[in-house]
């Protein structure tokens, strides 16, 4: 092999170092738009009494109390999806109860386990609502629950920091890593090989464009006819992983070209 061939292999090696990323499909983009419309960073605020379904504040304070489970319940409700929620269970320690419900009764309402963080992110990117939940070993202490946010995370970031999530909590985030969102729960997430959270996805998925009121579908049947205005300011991480994906593609093309030149 001449120098051109070695040059091509070098770039191919660089491409392999870049790793892969999970693409965000159209359904995932629609789901991200829906999540943005919920305005989680201004509603379901910690330390306040809130209406579980709207996140709007009610008279009085609740010092130290957060509303992660109410937010997830509200988001699912607007999608026509059932997850344990008031009045079936009060807001107190609801995340722990939702974790148990997802394991024991979730299948009756279209929820299934996702076997890994990669699978959970892939399903969210396709447009499936995916819940990530930590059940506190002490039933008298709060757990935590969030929704996986569509994002084309790269392999290294996903392995170290987990999926992207949208959540209410001590700090509300429309987009943050699982590691950041669950940091107040030791052991919930250390890395992709050491975590205690569970992932559950719903068979409902976004398949229609935002201009169509039939935005959430389950198979071929419409399960929700919401009139929510979809946000046009969709936020999911793209640039770093797209750059890496382009590097892989470019490396393969260069390697092929250089190998051709070396052979002839």
C-alpha positions, 0 to 999 in steps of 0.5 A: 500500500502506498502513502495515499492508502495509508493516508485514507486509513488514517482518516478512517481511523479518525472517523471511527473515533468519532463514534455514532449518533442516533438521528432524530426522525420527523416523529421525534422532532414533532415530539420535541415541539410538543414538549417545548409547548409545555413551558416546563421552565416556567410552570410546575415550579418547586416550592409552590402548590400547583395544579398537576395538570397545568403547572399553574401556581395555586395559593400557598407554598410547599417548601422543598416540594417538587413536581416531576411526577405531576409534569410527566402525568400532565404531558402524558394526559395531553397526549391521550396517554395514561400514567398514574396521576391524580386523583388515583394517587396524590402528588405526594411521593407520586414518582415512586408510585408511578415507578411501581405502576409502570412495572406492574400495570403500565402494559395495560396502558401501552407502556413497555420497558426499554432495555437500555439508554440507547434503546430509550433514546432511539425510541424517543427520537422516533417519536415515542414518549419515554419515561425514565424513573428512579424509585427510591429504595426508601418508600418514604423518600421521593423518587424522580421521573422525567421524559426522554427528550429527542436528541441525536446524542453521540455514543460517548456522551450517551454513555457518560451522561445518559439520555437527554431529558425534559423535567420538572424538579428542584430545577426545571429543564426543557433539555438536560442530561439524565445525569444532571437531572437525576443528580440529587438521587445517588446511584440513579445514574453513574454511567451506561454500565452503572445505573438504577433508573428504568426506562419505559416507552409508550407505543403511541408515537408522533407521525403527523406533521405539526399542522395536522391535529392528529399528532399522536398515533397508536398504530393506525388509530388516532389516540389524541386530537389536541389543538396545542400550538406547536413551538417552532423553536425546537431544541435538541442537540445537533451540531456536535454529533452531526459534525461527528457523523459527517467526519465518519462519512468523509473519512470513509469516502477519503479512505475509499478514494485513497485506496483506489489511487493506491491500487491504480 
